[in-house]
């Protein structure tokens, strides 16, 4: 519970110091009561409790160091500093926010395309069974040296393939 209070009180160091001081006083009072119950005089019990708990300022510092070791105080201080800087320079803030928005938007768009094209499976039941059909072009104008030019098929041939196909479940076409 004390840790939760410390986390909730971040950034409110004065209130936190008061809470730590009050909690320390409570512990000292409990220790004094225990010492008196054990047979010590009130004065001796107070002395023993103060020796046991040490200097309250040093205890507050140790607690602050523990908060720093947990990394709880620094991010909040950094955030306040950043907000102050952004408020003092609105033009820079606007450019920074615009640049971040543009970068995040571009990254999202690129990832969406990469995901759709490369990462998602093809929208077919068995994509490993897909084939690509093409036909050679006999016209010499389309030959490149000794290599023949291949076309994905003329529209008339496509319809003939589609209607006459016994080997394929379905035939479809696309063009650039």
Buried (B, 14 or more C-beta within 10 A) or exposed (E): EEEEEBEEBBEEBEEBBEBBBEBBEEBBEEBBEEBBEEEBEEEEBBBBBBEEBEEBEEBBEEBBEEBEEEEBBEEEEEEEEEEEEBEEEEEEBEEEEEEEEEEEEEEEEEEEEEEEEEEEEEEEEEEEEEEEEEEEBEEEEEEEEEEEEEEBBEEEBBEEBEEEEEEEEEBEEEEE
